[in-house]
Amino acid sequence: MSITRERKSELIKEYQRASSDTGSPEVQVAVLSHRIRQLTDHLKGHNKDHASRRGLLMMVSRRRRLLDYLKSTQPETYFQLIDKLGLRK
């Protein structure tokens, strides 16, 4: 249910700003989005797993705050990121 080390490093390489960047908002949003997708699939089969549901809600809130920050500081990067991740319809 957690993200593998290989998948996380792939996401970091794909969304990083510089070669040593691991904590930029883009990277954090990409990793959170992957974890949210995994947890959403888990909860479809395990309806009564309320502890995981709470964790999912906290992750969604954290991603929303990061996206709000990115939108206020770098709007063009924000729109590229949500388009690349497919977050808005």
DSSP file (Angstrom, degrees, kcal/mol; ACC not computed):
  #  RESIDUE AA STRUCTURE BP1 BP2  ACC     N-H-->O    O-->H-N    N-H-->O    O-->H-N    TCO  KAPPA ALPHA  PHI   PSI    X-CA   Y-CA   Z-CA
    1    1 A M              0   0    0      0, 0.0     2,-0.2     0, 0.0    41,-0.1   0.000 360.0 360.0 360.0 -19.8    0.0    0.0    0.0
    2    2 A S        -     0   0    0      1,-0.1     2,-0.3    36,-0.1     0, 0.0  -0.480 360.0 -92.8 -91.2 169.4    3.0    2.3    0.3
    3    3 A I        -     0   0    0     -2,-0.2     2,-0.1     1,-0.1    -1,-0.1  -0.593  41.0-120.5 -82.0 138.0    5.0    3.7   -2.5
    4    4 A T     >  -     0   0    0     -2,-0.3     4,-2.4     1,-0.1     5,-0.2  -0.400  18.0-118.5 -77.7 157.2    8.1    1.7   -3.5
    5    5 A R  H  > S+     0   0    0      1,-0.2     4,-2.1     2,-0.2     5,-0.2   0.876 114.1  50.7 -62.4 -38.4   11.5    3.2   -3.4
    6    6 A E  H  > S+     0   0    0      2,-0.2     4,-2.0     1,-0.2    -1,-0.2   0.918 110.9  47.3 -67.1 -43.8   12.0    2.7   -7.1
    7    7 A R  H  > S+     0   0    0      1,-0.2     4,-2.3     2,-0.2    -2,-0.2   0.890 111.3  51.7 -66.1 -38.4    8.7    4.4   -8.0
    8    8 A K  H  X S+     0   0    0     -4,-2.4     4,-2.3     1,-0.2    -1,-0.2   0.910 109.7  48.6 -65.2 -41.4    9.4    7.3   -5.7
    9    9 A S  H  X S+     0   0    0     -4,-2.1     4,-2.3     2,-0.2    -1,-0.2   0.851 109.8  53.3 -68.3 -32.2   12.8    7.9   -7.3
   10   10 A E  H  X S+     0   0    0     -4,-2.0     4,-2.0     2,-0.2    -2,-0.2   0.930 110.3  47.1 -63.9 -44.9   11.2    7.7  -10.7
   11   11 A L  H  X S+     0   0    0     -4,-2.3     4,-2.1     1,-0.2    -2,-0.2   0.898 111.4  51.4 -63.5 -40.3    8.7   10.4   -9.7
   12   12 A I  H  X S+     0   0    0     -4,-2.3     4,-1.5     1,-0.2    -1,-0.2   0.929 110.6  48.1 -63.0 -44.6   11.4   12.6   -8.2
   13   13 A K  H  < S+     0   0    0     -4,-2.3    -1,-0.2     1,-0.2    -2,-0.2   0.863 113.3  48.9 -64.1 -34.6   13.5   12.4  -11.4
   14   14 A E  H  < S+     0   0    0     -4,-2.0    -1,-0.2     1,-0.2    -2,-0.2   0.861 122.4  29.4 -73.7 -35.7   10.5   13.2  -13.5
   15   15 A Y  H  < S+     0   0    0     -4,-2.1    -2,-0.2    -5,-0.1    12,-0.2   0.418  88.9 118.0-109.0   0.8    9.3   16.2  -11.5
   16   16 A Q     <  -     0   0    0     -4,-1.5     3,-0.1    -5,-0.2     6,-0.1  -0.335  53.5-147.9 -73.6 152.6   12.4   17.7  -10.0
   17   17 A R  S    S+     0   0    0      1,-0.1     2,-0.2    -2,-0.0    -1,-0.1   0.868  82.0  12.4 -83.1 -41.5   13.6   21.2  -10.9
   18   18 A A  S >  S-     0   0    0      1,-0.0     3,-1.3     0, 0.0    -1,-0.1  -0.763  89.9 -94.6-130.0 174.9   17.3   20.5  -10.5
   19   19 A S  T 3  S+     0   0    0      1,-0.3    -3,-0.1    -2,-0.2    -1,-0.0   0.779 124.0  39.8 -66.9 -26.4   19.4   17.3  -10.3
   20   20 A S  T 3  S+     0   0    0      2,-0.0     2,-0.5    -4,-0.0    -1,-0.3   0.269  86.7 121.4-104.9  12.1   19.5   17.4   -6.5
   21   21 A D    <   +     0   0    0     -3,-1.3    -5,-0.1     1,-0.2     0, 0.0  -0.639  14.9 144.7 -82.2 122.1   15.9   18.5   -5.9
   22   22 A T        +     0   0    0     -2,-0.5    -1,-0.2    -6,-0.1    -9,-0.0   0.436  69.3  46.8-128.4  -7.2   13.8   16.2   -3.8
   23   23 A G        +     0   0    0      4,-0.1    -2,-0.1     5,-0.0    -7,-0.0   0.270  69.9 127.1-125.5  13.1   11.5   18.5   -1.9
   24   24 A S  S  > S-     0   0    0      1,-0.1     4,-2.4     4,-0.0     3,-0.3  -0.299  72.9-108.6 -66.6 158.3   10.1   21.1   -4.3
   25   25 A P  H  > S+     0   0    0      0, 0.0     4,-2.6     0, 0.0     5,-0.2   0.850 118.8  57.6 -57.2 -34.8    6.3   21.4   -4.3
   26   26 A E  H  > S+     0   0    0      2,-0.2     4,-2.1     1,-0.2     5,-0.1   0.930 109.0  44.1 -62.2 -45.0    6.1   19.8   -7.7
   27   27 A V  H  > S+     0   0    0     -3,-0.3     4,-2.5     2,-0.2     5,-0.2   0.924 113.9  50.3 -65.7 -45.0    7.9   16.6   -6.4
   28   28 A Q  H  X S+     0   0    0     -4,-2.4     4,-2.5     1,-0.2    -2,-0.2   0.903 111.2  48.3 -61.6 -41.8    5.8   16.5   -3.2
   29   29 A V  H  X S+     0   0    0     -4,-2.6     4,-2.5    -5,-0.2    -1,-0.2   0.897 111.3  50.8 -66.3 -39.7    2.5   16.9   -5.2
   30   30 A A  H  X S+     0   0    0     -4,-2.1     4,-1.9    -5,-0.2    -2,-0.2   0.924 112.9  44.8 -64.4 -44.3    3.6   14.1   -7.6
   31   31 A V  H  X S+     0   0    0     -4,-2.5     4,-2.2     1,-0.2    -2,-0.2   0.921 114.6  48.8 -66.6 -43.7    4.5   11.7   -4.8
   32   32 A L  H  X S+     0   0    0     -4,-2.5     4,-2.7    -5,-0.2    -2,-0.2   0.896 108.9  53.7 -62.1 -39.8    1.3   12.5   -2.9
   33   33 A S  H  X S+     0   0    0     -4,-2.5     4,-2.2     2,-0.2    -1,-0.2   0.897 108.9  48.9 -63.0 -39.9   -0.8   12.1   -6.0
   34   34 A H  H  X S+     0   0    0     -4,-1.9     4,-2.1     2,-0.2    -1,-0.2   0.931 113.2  46.4 -64.5 -45.2    0.6    8.6   -6.5
   35   35 A R  H  X S+     0   0    0     -4,-2.2     4,-2.5     1,-0.2    -2,-0.2   0.872 110.9  53.2 -65.2 -37.0    0.0    7.6   -2.9
   36   36 A I  H  X S+     0   0    0     -4,-2.7     4,-2.4     2,-0.2    -1,-0.2   0.910 108.2  50.1 -64.7 -42.5   -3.6    9.0   -3.1
   37   37 A R  H  X S+     0   0    0     -4,-2.2     4,-2.0     2,-0.2    -2,-0.2   0.922 112.1  47.8 -61.3 -43.9   -4.3    6.9   -6.2
   38   38 A Q  H  X S+     0   0    0     -4,-2.1     4,-2.0     1,-0.2    -2,-0.2   0.928 113.7  46.4 -62.6 -45.5   -3.0    3.8   -4.5
   39   39 A L  H  X S+     0   0    0     -4,-2.5     4,-2.3     1,-0.2    -1,-0.2   0.847 108.9  55.2 -68.9 -33.9   -5.0    4.4   -1.3
   40   40 A T  H  X S+     0   0    0     -4,-2.4     4,-1.1     2,-0.2    -1,-0.2   0.917 108.6  48.4 -63.7 -42.7   -8.2    5.2   -3.3
   41   41 A D  H  X S+     0   0    0     -4,-2.0     4,-0.8     1,-0.2     3,-0.3   0.898 111.0  51.3 -63.2 -39.9   -7.9    1.9   -5.0
   42   42 A H  H >X S+     0   0    0     -4,-2.0     4,-1.2     1,-0.2     3,-0.8   0.909 107.9  51.8 -62.1 -42.7   -7.4    0.2   -1.6
   43   43 A L  H 3< S+     0   0    0     -4,-2.3    -1,-0.2     1,-0.2    -2,-0.2   0.714  96.8  67.5 -72.4 -19.5  -10.4    1.8   -0.1
   44   44 A K  H 3< S+     0   0    0     -4,-1.1    -1,-0.2    -3,-0.3     3,-0.2   0.852 112.0  33.7 -65.4 -32.6  -12.7    0.7   -3.0
   45   45 A G  H << S+     0   0    0     -3,-0.8     2,-0.4    -4,-0.8    -2,-0.2   0.642 121.8  48.3 -95.5 -16.7  -12.2   -2.9   -1.8
   46   46 A H    ><  +     0   0    0     -4,-1.2     3,-1.4     1,-0.1    -1,-0.2  -0.708  63.2 170.1-126.4  78.5  -12.0   -2.1    1.9
   47   47 A N  T 3  S+     0   0    0     -2,-0.4    -1,-0.1     1,-0.3    -4,-0.1   0.792  74.0  51.7 -62.5 -31.9  -14.9    0.2    2.7
   48   48 A K  T 3  S+     0   0    0      1,-0.1     2,-1.8     2,-0.0    -1,-0.3   0.237  71.7 113.8 -96.5  14.7  -14.6    0.0    6.5
   49   49 A D    <>  +     0   0    0     -3,-1.4     4,-1.6     1,-0.2     5,-0.1  -0.594  35.4 165.4 -84.6  80.1  -10.9    0.9    6.7
   50   50 A H  H  >  +     0   0    0     -2,-1.8     4,-2.1     1,-0.2    -1,-0.2   0.793  67.0  59.5 -73.1 -29.0  -11.5    4.2    8.5
   51   51 A A  H  > S+     0   0    0      2,-0.2     4,-1.9     1,-0.2    -1,-0.2   0.917 109.2  44.3 -65.4 -42.1   -7.9    4.7    9.6
   52   52 A S  H  > S+     0   0    0      2,-0.2     4,-2.4     1,-0.2    -2,-0.2   0.857 109.8  56.4 -69.5 -33.9   -6.7    4.6    6.0
   53   53 A R  H  X S+     0   0    0     -4,-1.6     4,-2.3     2,-0.2    -2,-0.2   0.900 106.8  49.7 -63.6 -39.8   -9.6    6.9    5.0
   54   54 A R  H  X S+     0   0    0     -4,-2.1     4,-2.1     2,-0.2    -1,-0.2   0.909 110.1  50.5 -64.3 -41.9   -8.4    9.4    7.5
   55   55 A G  H  X S+     0   0    0     -4,-1.9     4,-2.2     1,-0.2    -2,-0.2   0.892 109.0  52.4 -61.4 -39.7   -4.9    9.2    6.1
   56   56 A L  H  X S+     0   0    0     -4,-2.4     4,-2.5     1,-0.2    -2,-0.2   0.923 108.4  49.8 -62.1 -44.9   -6.2    9.7    2.6
   57   57 A L  H  X S+     0   0    0     -4,-2.3     4,-2.1     1,-0.2    -1,-0.2   0.881 110.4  50.4 -63.5 -37.2   -8.1   12.8    3.7
   58   58 A M  H  X S+     0   0    0     -4,-2.1     4,-2.3     2,-0.2    -1,-0.2   0.898 111.0  49.0 -67.1 -39.5   -4.9   14.2    5.3
   59   59 A M  H  X S+     0   0    0     -4,-2.2     4,-2.6     2,-0.2    -2,-0.2   0.906 110.3  50.5 -65.6 -41.1   -2.9   13.5    2.2
   60   60 A V  H  X S+     0   0    0     -4,-2.5     4,-2.3     1,-0.2    -1,-0.2   0.897 111.2  49.3 -63.0 -40.2   -5.5   15.2    0.0
   61   61 A S  H  X S+     0   0    0     -4,-2.1     4,-2.2     2,-0.2    -2,-0.2   0.904 110.9  49.3 -65.6 -41.1   -5.5   18.3    2.3
   62   62 A R  H  X S+     0   0    0     -4,-2.3     4,-2.3     1,-0.2    -2,-0.2   0.914 111.6  48.9 -64.5 -42.0   -1.7   18.4    2.2
   63   63 A R  H  X S+     0   0    0     -4,-2.6     4,-2.5     1,-0.2    -2,-0.2   0.899 109.9  52.4 -63.5 -39.8   -1.7   18.2   -1.6
   64   64 A R  H  X S+     0   0    0     -4,-2.3     4,-2.3     2,-0.2    -2,-0.2   0.905 109.7  48.5 -62.6 -42.2   -4.3   20.9   -1.8
   65   65 A R  H  X S+     0   0    0     -4,-2.2     4,-2.3     2,-0.2    -1,-0.2   0.910 111.9  48.9 -64.9 -41.9   -2.2   23.3    0.4
   66   66 A L  H  X S+     0   0    0     -4,-2.3     4,-2.5     1,-0.2    -2,-0.2   0.906 112.0  48.8 -64.0 -40.8    0.9   22.6   -1.7
   67   67 A L  H  X S+     0   0    0     -4,-2.5     4,-2.5     2,-0.2    -2,-0.2   0.881 110.0  51.6 -67.3 -37.3   -1.1   23.3   -4.9
   68   68 A D  H  X S+     0   0    0     -4,-2.3     4,-1.9     2,-0.2    -2,-0.2   0.916 111.0  48.4 -63.3 -42.3   -2.5   26.5   -3.5
   69   69 A Y  H  X S+     0   0    0     -4,-2.3     4,-1.9     1,-0.2     5,-0.3   0.931 112.7  47.7 -62.0 -45.5    1.0   27.6   -2.6
   70   70 A L  H  X S+     0   0    0     -4,-2.5     4,-2.9     1,-0.2     8,-0.4   0.882 110.1  52.9 -64.3 -38.2    2.3   26.8   -6.0
   71   71 A K  H  < S+     0   0    0     -4,-2.5    -1,-0.2     1,-0.2    -2,-0.2   0.873 111.6  45.7 -65.5 -36.8   -0.6   28.6   -7.7
   72   72 A S  H  < S+     0   0    0     -4,-1.9    -1,-0.2    -5,-0.2    -2,-0.2   0.809 123.9  32.4 -78.0 -28.4    0.1   31.8   -5.7
   73   73 A T  H  < S+     0   0    0     -4,-1.9    -2,-0.2     1,-0.2    -3,-0.2   0.858 136.3  13.6 -96.0 -40.3    3.9   31.8   -6.3
   74   74 A Q     X  +     0   0    0     -4,-2.9     4,-2.1    -5,-0.3     3,-0.3  -0.680  62.7 174.7-138.5  80.6    4.3   30.2   -9.8
   75   75 A P  H  > S+     0   0    0      0, 0.0     4,-2.4     0, 0.0     5,-0.2   0.860  80.5  53.6 -59.6 -38.1    1.0   30.0  -11.6
   76   76 A E  H  > S+     0   0    0      1,-0.2     4,-1.9     2,-0.2     5,-0.1   0.898 110.3  47.2 -66.2 -37.7    2.5   28.7  -14.9
   77   77 A T  H  > S+     0   0    0     -3,-0.3     4,-2.5     2,-0.2    -1,-0.2   0.883 110.0  55.0 -67.2 -38.3    4.2   25.9  -13.1
   78   78 A Y  H  X S+     0   0    0     -4,-2.1     4,-2.5    -8,-0.4     5,-0.3   0.939 109.1  45.7 -58.8 -49.7    0.9   25.1  -11.3
   79   79 A F  H  X S+     0   0    0     -4,-2.4     4,-1.6     1,-0.2    -1,-0.2   0.869 113.0  50.3 -67.1 -35.9   -1.0   24.8  -14.5
   80   80 A Q  H  X S+     0   0    0     -4,-1.9     4,-2.4    -5,-0.2    -1,-0.2   0.910 111.8  49.2 -64.0 -41.9    1.7   22.6  -16.1
   81   81 A L  H  X S+     0   0    0     -4,-2.5     4,-2.6     2,-0.2     5,-0.2   0.930 111.1  46.3 -67.2 -46.7    1.7   20.3  -13.1
   82   82 A I  H  X>S+     0   0    0     -4,-2.5     5,-1.9     1,-0.2     4,-1.2   0.844 114.2  50.1 -67.7 -30.0   -2.0   19.8  -12.8
   83   83 A D  H  <5S+     0   0    0     -4,-1.6    -1,-0.2    -5,-0.3    -2,-0.2   0.922 112.3  46.6 -69.3 -43.3   -2.2   19.2  -16.6
   84   84 A K  H  <5S+     0   0    0     -4,-2.4    -2,-0.2     1,-0.2    -1,-0.2   0.869 118.6  40.9 -66.8 -38.2    0.7   16.6  -16.4
   85   85 A L  H  <5S-     0   0    0     -4,-2.6    -1,-0.2    -5,-0.2    -2,-0.2   0.648 104.9-128.9 -84.9 -15.5   -0.8   14.9  -13.4
   86   86 A G  T  <5 +     0   0    0     -4,-1.2    -3,-0.2    -5,-0.2    -4,-0.1   0.905  57.7 144.5  70.7  41.3   -4.4   15.0  -14.7
   87   87 A L      < +     0   0    0     -5,-1.9     2,-0.3    -6,-0.1    -4,-0.1   0.817  56.2  50.0 -84.7 -32.0   -5.8   16.5  -11.5
   88   88 A R              0   0    0     -6,-0.5    -2,-0.0     1,-0.1     0, 0.0  -0.783 360.0 360.0-109.0 152.5   -8.4   18.8  -13.0
   89   89 A K              0   0    0     -2,-0.3    -1,-0.1     0, 0.0    -2,-0.0   0.429 360.0 360.0-104.9 360.0  -11.1   18.0  -15.6
